[in-house]
Amino acid sequence: MKHSAQKKITSNMIMVRLNTTVIK
């Protein structure tokens, strides 16, 4: 479960980074 949560956080961070890049 902990690993799943970490994976989710990682993908969320990646998505945020991608969104920021697209906005920029």
Rosetta blueprint (number, residue, H / E / L):
1 M L
2 K H
3 H H
4 S H
5 A H
6 Q H
7 K H
8 K H
9 I H
10 T H
11 S H
12 N H
13 M H
14 I H
15 M H
16 V H
17 R H
18 L H
19 N H
20 T H
21 T H
22 V H
23 I H
24 K L
